[in-house]
């Protein structure tokens, strides 16, 4: 396994790991600071207009803060979504994290089938022993065949 070159995987001894994650430009912590700064600016502007006599500005400012907060929470829940595929010894372990919920599946490496779900650019189906898992959500569709062949190559390596 150590002589193989991988594009998506990292090799550590006899272990091969694929970490596929959403491409997020802002972390949840950064998003929290951005939201706090945005709230300060919105309330400062609304307060200035409120003091000038525009009394209806403040309720709409709070409504705006609430709407943006809800949007940020939805974004933040999915910012850490990802897929981890790990091949160690005779086991292939797949962990899918979506909105803080972790799904885990383990397969016997000698029985795993790796194939596209429908077409060449579709998600990759890993199946064995009557169970199946779809991976590759966070890889561009044109690169999914490369990922699938990487997984196949690692499974066949001794």
ChimeraX commands (.cxc) that place a marker at each C-alpha (Angstrom):
marker #1 position 0.00,0.00,0.00 radius 0.5
marker #1 position 2.83,2.39,0.73 radius 0.5
marker #1 position 4.11,2.40,-2.89 radius 0.5
marker #1 position 0.78,3.64,-4.27 radius 0.5
marker #1 position 0.20,7.32,-5.03 radius 0.5
marker #1 position -3.18,8.79,-4.15 radius 0.5
marker #1 position -4.77,12.07,-5.14 radius 0.5
marker #1 position -7.44,12.20,-2.42 radius 0.5
marker #1 position -6.09,9.87,0.27 radius 0.5
marker #1 position -3.45,10.13,2.93 radius 0.5
marker #1 position -1.39,7.08,3.82 radius 0.5
marker #1 position -0.10,6.45,7.31 radius 0.5
marker #1 position 1.65,3.09,7.63 radius 0.5
marker #1 position -0.82,0.43,6.51 radius 0.5
marker #1 position -3.78,2.79,6.87 radius 0.5
marker #1 position -5.34,4.75,4.00 radius 0.5
marker #1 position -7.74,7.61,4.81 radius 0.5
marker #1 position -9.93,9.72,2.59 radius 0.5
marker #1 position -11.36,12.90,4.16 radius 0.5
marker #1 position -13.90,14.49,1.85 radius 0.5
marker #1 position -15.43,17.70,3.15 radius 0.5
marker #1 position -17.63,20.54,2.06 radius 0.5
marker #1 position -15.70,23.48,0.65 radius 0.5
marker #1 position -16.61,26.20,3.16 radius 0.5
marker #1 position -15.11,29.65,3.03 radius 0.5
marker #1 position -16.22,30.49,6.57 radius 0.5
marker #1 position -15.94,28.28,9.67 radius 0.5
marker #1 position -18.80,28.21,12.20 radius 0.5
marker #1 position -16.68,30.26,14.67 radius 0.5
marker #1 position -15.94,32.90,12.04 radius 0.5
marker #1 position -19.63,32.93,11.14 radius 0.5
marker #1 position -20.50,33.67,14.79 radius 0.5
marker #1 position -18.14,36.66,14.87 radius 0.5
marker #1 position -19.49,37.88,11.53 radius 0.5
marker #1 position -23.05,37.63,12.84 radius 0.5
marker #1 position -22.14,39.54,16.00 radius 0.5
marker #1 position -20.51,42.33,13.96 radius 0.5
marker #1 position -23.50,42.44,11.62 radius 0.5
marker #1 position -25.89,42.74,14.57 radius 0.5
marker #1 position -23.90,45.66,15.98 radius 0.5
marker #1 position -23.96,47.48,12.65 radius 0.5
marker #1 position -27.68,46.84,12.05 radius 0.5
marker #1 position -28.62,47.97,15.57 radius 0.5
marker #1 position -26.39,51.08,15.34 radius 0.5
marker #1 position -28.03,52.17,12.08 radius 0.5
marker #1 position -31.53,51.34,13.34 radius 0.5
marker #1 position -30.88,53.22,16.60 radius 0.5
marker #1 position -29.76,56.32,14.71 radius 0.5
marker #1 position -32.95,56.32,12.63 radius 0.5
marker #1 position -35.06,55.53,15.71 radius 0.5
marker #1 position -33.63,58.59,17.49 radius 0.5
marker #1 position -34.46,60.68,14.40 radius 0.5
marker #1 position -38.09,59.66,14.76 radius 0.5
marker #1 position -38.37,56.65,12.45 radius 0.5
marker #1 position -39.90,54.37,15.08 radius 0.5
marker #1 position -40.73,51.48,12.74 radius 0.5
marker #1 position -37.09,50.94,11.80 radius 0.5
marker #1 position -36.24,49.13,15.03 radius 0.5
marker #1 position -38.82,46.28,14.73 radius 0.5
marker #1 position -37.67,45.63,11.17 radius 0.5
marker #1 position -34.03,45.67,12.26 radius 0.5
marker #1 position -34.80,42.97,14.85 radius 0.5
marker #1 position -36.70,41.02,12.21 radius 0.5
marker #1 position -33.66,41.27,9.91 radius 0.5
marker #1 position -31.35,40.09,12.70 radius 0.5
marker #1 position -33.64,37.11,13.34 radius 0.5
marker #1 position -33.85,36.16,9.64 radius 0.5
marker #1 position -30.08,36.41,9.14 radius 0.5
marker #1 position -29.52,34.45,12.36 radius 0.5
marker #1 position -31.76,31.62,11.15 radius 0.5
marker #1 position -29.93,31.52,7.80 radius 0.5
marker #1 position -26.54,31.45,9.57 radius 0.5
marker #1 position -27.66,28.61,11.86 radius 0.5
marker #1 position -28.78,26.56,8.86 radius 0.5
marker #1 position -25.47,27.23,7.11 radius 0.5
marker #1 position -23.45,26.51,10.27 radius 0.5
marker #1 position -25.13,23.14,10.81 radius 0.5
marker #1 position -23.86,21.92,7.45 radius 0.5
marker #1 position -20.47,23.66,7.43 radius 0.5
marker #1 position -18.78,20.65,9.04 radius 0.5
marker #1 position -20.46,18.02,6.85 radius 0.5
marker #1 position -18.09,15.47,5.41 radius 0.5
marker #1 position -17.22,11.91,4.57 radius 0.5
marker #1 position -14.39,9.85,6.05 radius 0.5
marker #1 position -13.37,6.61,4.42 radius 0.5
marker #1 position -10.71,4.59,6.19 radius 0.5
marker #1 position -9.05,1.37,5.12 radius 0.5
marker #1 position -7.11,-0.38,7.83 radius 0.5
marker #1 position -6.27,-4.04,7.70 radius 0.5
marker #1 position -9.28,-6.04,6.59 radius 0.5
marker #1 position -11.88,-3.34,7.35 radius 0.5
marker #1 position -13.20,-0.45,5.27 radius 0.5
marker #1 position -14.94,2.06,7.54 radius 0.5
marker #1 position -17.17,4.78,6.08 radius 0.5
marker #1 position -18.40,7.67,8.25 radius 0.5
marker #1 position -20.85,10.23,6.89 radius 0.5
marker #1 position -21.52,13.38,8.91 radius 0.5
marker #1 position -24.54,15.49,8.00 radius 0.5
marker #1 position -25.76,18.34,10.22 radius 0.5
marker #1 position -24.02,16.85,13.26 radius 0.5
marker #1 position -25.49,13.38,12.69 radius 0.5
marker #1 position -22.88,10.64,12.18 radius 0.5
marker #1 position -23.60,7.48,10.19 radius 0.5
marker #1 position -21.02,4.70,10.24 radius 0.5
marker #1 position -20.72,1.56,8.14 radius 0.5
marker #1 position -18.02,-1.11,8.23 radius 0.5
marker #1 position -17.25,-3.53,5.44 radius 0.5
marker #1 position -14.95,-6.51,4.95 radius 0.5
marker #1 position -12.42,-5.19,2.44 radius 0.5
marker #1 position -12.40,-8.40,0.40 radius 0.5
marker #1 position -16.14,-8.13,-0.32 radius 0.5
marker #1 position -16.55,-4.42,-1.08 radius 0.5
marker #1 position -17.83,-3.44,-4.52 radius 0.5
marker #1 position -17.08,0.08,-5.75 radius 0.5
marker #1 position -19.26,1.35,-8.57 radius 0.5
marker #1 position -21.07,4.47,-9.73 radius 0.5
marker #1 position -24.64,4.65,-8.47 radius 0.5
marker #1 position -26.10,5.21,-11.95 radius 0.5
marker #1 position -23.77,6.89,-14.43 radius 0.5
marker #1 position -20.10,7.76,-14.60 radius 0.5
marker #1 position -20.55,11.18,-12.89 radius 0.5
marker #1 position -22.93,9.97,-10.16 radius 0.5
marker #1 position -22.12,9.27,-6.52 radius 0.5
marker #1 position -19.96,6.25,-5.73 radius 0.5
marker #1 position -21.73,3.24,-4.25 radius 0.5
marker #1 position -19.75,1.13,-1.78 radius 0.5
marker #1 position -21.58,-2.13,-1.09 radius 0.5
marker #1 position -20.99,-5.47,0.58 radius 0.5
marker #1 position -22.88,-7.97,2.70 radius 0.5
marker #1 position -26.28,-6.53,1.77 radius 0.5
marker #1 position -25.42,-2.98,2.85 radius 0.5
marker #1 position -24.49,0.01,0.74 radius 0.5
marker #1 position -23.26,3.56,1.28 radius 0.5
marker #1 position -23.03,6.45,-1.20 radius 0.5
marker #1 position -19.89,8.59,-1.07 radius 0.5
marker #1 position -18.38,11.38,-3.13 radius 0.5
marker #1 position -20.83,14.21,-2.42 radius 0.5
marker #1 position -17.98,16.63,-1.78 radius 0.5
marker #1 position -15.95,15.72,-4.85 radius 0.5
marker #1 position -16.62,17.36,-8.21 radius 0.5
marker #1 position -18.60,14.98,-10.46 radius 0.5
marker #1 position -15.82,14.73,-13.05 radius 0.5
marker #1 position -13.36,13.60,-10.32 radius 0.5
marker #1 position -15.58,10.89,-8.83 radius 0.5
marker #1 position -14.28,8.18,-11.20 radius 0.5
marker #1 position -10.75,9.04,-10.00 radius 0.5
marker #1 position -11.85,8.64,-6.38 radius 0.5
marker #1 position -13.60,5.35,-7.19 radius 0.5
marker #1 position -10.51,3.94,-8.88 radius 0.5
marker #1 position -8.38,5.08,-5.92 radius 0.5
marker #1 position -10.62,3.21,-3.50 radius 0.5
marker #1 position -10.58,0.11,-5.75 radius 0.5
marker #1 position -6.78,0.28,-6.00 radius 0.5
marker #1 position -6.41,0.53,-2.21 radius 0.5
marker #1 position -8.82,-2.37,-1.65 radius 0.5
marker #1 position -6.82,-4.61,-4.00 radius 0.5
marker #1 position -3.42,-3.67,-2.55 radius 0.5
marker #1 position -2.01,-6.16,-0.09 radius 0.5
marker link #1:1,2 radius 0.2
marker link #1:2,3 radius 0.2
marker link #1:3,4 radius 0.2
marker link #1:4,5 radius 0.2
marker link #1:5,6 radius 0.2
marker link #1:6,7 radius 0.2
marker link #1:7,8 radius 0.2
marker link #1:8,9 radius 0.2
marker link #1:9,10 radius 0.2
marker link #1:10,11 radius 0.2
marker link #1:11,12 radius 0.2
marker link #1:12,13 radius 0.2
marker link #1:13,14 radius 0.2
marker link #1:14,15 radius 0.2
marker link #1:15,16 radius 0.2
marker link #1:16,17 radius 0.2
marker link #1:17,18 radius 0.2
marker link #1:18,19 radius 0.2
marker link #1:19,20 radius 0.2
marker link #1:20,21 radius 0.2
marker link #1:21,22 radius 0.2
marker link #1:22,23 radius 0.2
marker link #1:23,24 radius 0.2
marker link #1:24,25 radius 0.2
marker link #1:25,26 radius 0.2
marker link #1:26,27 radius 0.2
marker link #1:27,28 radius 0.2
marker link #1:28,29 radius 0.2
marker link #1:29,30 radius 0.2
marker link #1:30,31 radius 0.2
marker link #1:31,32 radius 0.2
marker link #1:32,33 radius 0.2
marker link #1:33,34 radius 0.2
marker link #1:34,35 radius 0.2
marker link #1:35,36 radius 0.2
marker link #1:36,37 radius 0.2
marker link #1:37,38 radius 0.2
marker link #1:38,39 radius 0.2
marker link #1:39,40 radius 0.2
marker link #1:40,41 radius 0.2
marker link #1:41,42 radius 0.2
marker link #1:42,43 radius 0.2
marker link #1:43,44 radius 0.2
marker link #1:44,45 radius 0.2
marker link #1:45,46 radius 0.2
marker link #1:46,47 radius 0.2
marker link #1:47,48 radius 0.2
marker link #1:48,49 radius 0.2
marker link #1:49,50 radius 0.2
marker link #1:50,51 radius 0.2
marker link #1:51,52 radius 0.2
marker link #1:52,53 radius 0.2
marker link #1:53,54 radius 0.2
marker link #1:54,55 radius 0.2
marker link #1:55,56 radius 0.2
marker link #1:56,57 radius 0.2
marker link #1:57,58 radius 0.2
marker link #1:58,59 radius 0.2
marker link #1:59,60 radius 0.2
marker link #1:60,61 radius 0.2
marker link #1:61,62 radius 0.2
marker link #1:62,63 radius 0.2
marker link #1:63,64 radius 0.2
marker link #1:64,65 radius 0.2
marker link #1:65,66 radius 0.2
marker link #1:66,67 radius 0.2
marker link #1:67,68 radius 0.2
marker link #1:68,69 radius 0.2
marker link #1:69,70 radius 0.2
marker link #1:70,71 radius 0.2
marker link #1:71,72 radius 0.2
marker link #1:72,73 radius 0.2
marker link #1:73,74 radius 0.2
marker link #1:74,75 radius 0.2
marker link #1:75,76 radius 0.2
marker link #1:76,77 radius 0.2
marker link #1:77,78 radius 0.2
marker link #1:78,79 radius 0.2
marker link #1:79,80 radius 0.2
marker link #1:80,81 radius 0.2
marker link #1:81,82 radius 0.2
marker link #1:82,83 radius 0.2
marker link #1:83,84 radius 0.2
marker link #1:84,85 radius 0.2
marker link #1:85,86 radius 0.2
marker link #1:86,87 radius 0.2
marker link #1:87,88 radius 0.2
marker link #1:88,89 radius 0.2
marker link #1:89,90 radius 0.2
marker link #1:90,91 radius 0.2
marker link #1:91,92 radius 0.2
marker link #1:92,93 radius 0.2
marker link #1:93,94 radius 0.2
marker link #1:94,95 radius 0.2
marker link #1:95,96 radius 0.2
marker link #1:96,97 radius 0.2
marker link #1:97,98 radius 0.2
marker link #1:98,99 radius 0.2
marker link #1:99,100 radius 0.2
marker link #1:100,101 radius 0.2
marker link #1:101,102 radius 0.2
marker link #1:102,103 radius 0.2
marker link #1:103,104 radius 0.2
marker link #1:104,105 radius 0.2
marker link #1:105,106 radius 0.2
marker link #1:106,107 radius 0.2
marker link #1:107,108 radius 0.2
marker link #1:108,109 radius 0.2
marker link #1:109,110 radius 0.2
marker link #1:110,111 radius 0.2
marker link #1:111,112 radius 0.2
marker link #1:112,113 radius 0.2
marker link #1:113,114 radius 0.2
marker link #1:114,115 radius 0.2
marker link #1:115,116 radius 0.2
marker link #1:116,117 radius 0.2
marker link #1:117,118 radius 0.2
marker link #1:118,119 radius 0.2
marker link #1:119,120 radius 0.2
marker link #1:120,121 radius 0.2
marker link #1:121,122 radius 0.2
marker link #1:122,123 radius 0.2
marker link #1:123,124 radius 0.2
marker link #1:124,125 radius 0.2
marker link #1:125,126 radius 0.2
marker link #1:126,127 radius 0.2
marker link #1:127,128 radius 0.2
marker link #1:128,129 radius 0.2
marker link #1:129,130 radius 0.2
marker link #1:130,131 radius 0.2
marker link #1:131,132 radius 0.2
marker link #1:132,133 radius 0.2
marker link #1:133,134 radius 0.2
marker link #1:134,135 radius 0.2
marker link #1:135,136 radius 0.2
marker link #1:136,137 radius 0.2
marker link #1:137,138 radius 0.2
marker link #1:138,139 radius 0.2
marker link #1:139,140 radius 0.2
marker link #1:140,141 radius 0.2
marker link #1:141,142 radius 0.2
marker link #1:142,143 radius 0.2
marker link #1:143,144 radius 0.2
marker link #1:144,145 radius 0.2
marker link #1:145,146 radius 0.2
marker link #1:146,147 radius 0.2
marker link #1:147,148 radius 0.2
marker link #1:148,149 radius 0.2
marker link #1:149,150 radius 0.2
marker link #1:150,151 radius 0.2
marker link #1:151,152 radius 0.2
marker link #1:152,153 radius 0.2
marker link #1:153,154 radius 0.2
marker link #1:154,155 radius 0.2
marker link #1:155,156 radius 0.2
marker link #1:156,157 radius 0.2
marker link #1:157,158 radius 0.2
view
